[in-house]
């Protein structure tokens, strides 16, 4: 039987473009019913029949719209303001695409060198004609370009009261208050992709230069020559630095360049410029945590920001970022040799492709090791490390000179798996930074040893027990106190100033960190009443070595605030030992040697306060030390113990603890009650058991300490014609 012919449809055929936009886009049948076609109504009814997820609301009506008919008014269901906004967005996108097609062959034609002028006045730090530029974050002439309503009118002369979305990756394009007409250079700067929340190009260049010269931490992960070259590229170029890194650099460099910094009574700093860029960097980090977009450059920005938090003494954020960095680096496979693993196809967790070239590989290595170094440094108070040594297979980085010169040398043969890592230093793979990294990792082993031994111990360590009877203690002591320092190559045996008066800050730390590690290892067993105590001898020797290094540095005019922030922790640990020694001298009535120790304690306090004038971590550690000194201040017979041994400078008639040096809350004067320092209990060294409490000891004759309490190595405070040292290149 022949198949019956299908009956013709009663619905007339639609003309071209008569169907609704939604059905046309999805290629569905449409009856062109107004205001909503039958297909869109059915889909909407199906959608609202299911409860919406948390935080989501169903549309109140079908999403059905039609093209406006030429010569007729827009359909009533189309919002005119919404249509205008869409057209303005389209105009902005087209203008942006047009600008991007221009050929920027030289820096003089790039938006970074556009003259930001307004009625003849240049926007930037060099404005001097009396006109007030746009609001700056710190009031110091640093200008953030803003988009005004007039720019929007230039894009769409017929539109009023609306603005396009920013063409930059910045979270938002802010609106300025200037209603005058904007010149073309500013429009070029805005619409070619320049982040409106960054300073103007010349100011940004200045901050980047300061960052590489002064920052001893985050600058390690960036290849300086290529980074500076990439700053000359177009902001939309894929090789242009990620905005998150630029914001983090601005925050870090503000410590040395910002003029409007207010220090609060608790030692914290208020810097509007830095706070703005910290906020912008965290916005990128939050977005990456949610989407995984641009994860590697954002992780580098996170590292720079983490070191900024550490120098600022913002401990809660330090803990959070330390955990985030290590956990984010694991799925990137940065802990594998070559920073990439081709195995594990069943668990594809590597976001990153294999390194493209030598520079990319070394950047990944340095990013990984600066993450691990940060984790070790912030955990010295006895915190568990986020990544165990057994899970690290990445080889050590190369020398800085090879990295900067793109030398493409073979990988470093050493890693944490090398049995002679801390005692053998190949000349072609050794510089001060690598030695500093080794010293920090050695300190990390001390932290692991103390943490794991105390984890399940029924009682805290006792000063009367012999720690060398504990498993692994003797070997660790031999490495920390003797082998590492003795194995240093000849050119690194001593830190010295260069011919131009500069100081290698990394090498300086190489000679401090092992002594700080020795104090951390032996301090729980410190016993001044036992003349044969090896732990006591180790702590005294380490303390005197740290003091000697500071005295040598203080004899010059070098700016100690350029040192690595971990130096303040080393000074603090040495001061803790001296505090316990001072208490012992008070108990046995040895006033002369007590006065000597007071002078050394105050010298270390002065070092912390001086460093705290630029980085609050110094002030925080000095406050923490004062909390430990409460008992000896009450016991001492010294009239003014905080002024013992304090040198007077020619520029000060009141001593080094002047109003400009000591916080206004008086923490450098007579000791406040220890309850005022509750805010510092989250410091990386404010952990019970790490430095031990100052317990009472017996009072034998002082003869047993004749070799420990040598005469004070008082500093000779001179002024040499040596310029403040730049960061070691």
HELIX and SHEET records of a PDB file:
HELIX    1   1 UNK A   21  UNK A   26  1                                   6    
HELIX    2   2 UNK A   38  UNK A   48  1                                  11    
HELIX    3   3 UNK A   80  UNK A  100  1                                  21    
HELIX    4   4 UNK A  107  UNK A  109  5                                   3    
HELIX    5   5 UNK A  111  UNK A  113  5                                   3    
HELIX    6   6 UNK A  149  UNK A  155  1                                   7    
HELIX    7   7 UNK A  184  UNK A  191  1                                   8    
HELIX    8   8 UNK A  201  UNK A  214  1                                  14    
HELIX    9   9 UNK A  218  UNK A  221  5                                   4    
HELIX   10  10 UNK A  224  UNK A  230  1                                   7    
HELIX   11  11 UNK A  243  UNK A  257  1                                  15    
HELIX   12  12 UNK A  272  UNK A  291  1                                  20    
HELIX   13  13 UNK A  295  UNK A  312  1                                  18    
HELIX   14  14 UNK A  315  UNK A  331  1                                  17    
HELIX   15  15 UNK A  337  UNK A  339  5                                   3    
HELIX   16  16 UNK A  345  UNK A  347  5                                   3    
HELIX   17  17 UNK A  358  UNK A  377  1                                  20    
HELIX   18  18 UNK A  389  UNK A  391  5                                   3    
HELIX   19  19 UNK A  400  UNK A  404  1                                   5    
HELIX   20  20 UNK A  427  UNK A  429  5                                   3    
HELIX   21  21 UNK A  432  UNK A  455  1                                  24    
HELIX   22  22 UNK A  467  UNK A  469  5                                   3    
HELIX   23  23 UNK A  473  UNK A  478  1                                   6    
HELIX   24  24 UNK A  479  UNK A  483  3                                   5    
HELIX   25  25 UNK A  484  UNK A  486  1                                   3    
HELIX   26  26 UNK A  490  UNK A  492  5                                   3    
HELIX   27  27 UNK A  505  UNK A  522  1                                  18    
HELIX   28  28 UNK A  523  UNK A  525  5                                   3    
HELIX   29  29 UNK A  534  UNK A  554  1                                  21    
HELIX   30  30 UNK A  560  UNK A  562  5                                   3    
HELIX   31  31 UNK A  566  UNK A  588  1                                  23    
HELIX   32  32 UNK A  591  UNK A  612  1                                  22    
HELIX   33  33 UNK A  617  UNK A  628  1                                  12    
HELIX   34  34 UNK A  630  UNK A  635  1                                   6    
HELIX   35  35 UNK A  641  UNK A  643  5                                   3    
HELIX   36  36 UNK A  674  UNK A  680  5                                   7    
HELIX   37  37 UNK A  702  UNK A  705  5                                   4    
SHEET    1   A 2 UNK A 117  UNK A 118  0                                        
SHEET    2   A 2 UNK A 121  UNK A 122 -1                                        
SHEET    1   B 2 UNK A 261  UNK A 263  0                                        
SHEET    2   B 2 UNK A 269  UNK A 271 -1                                        
END                                                                             
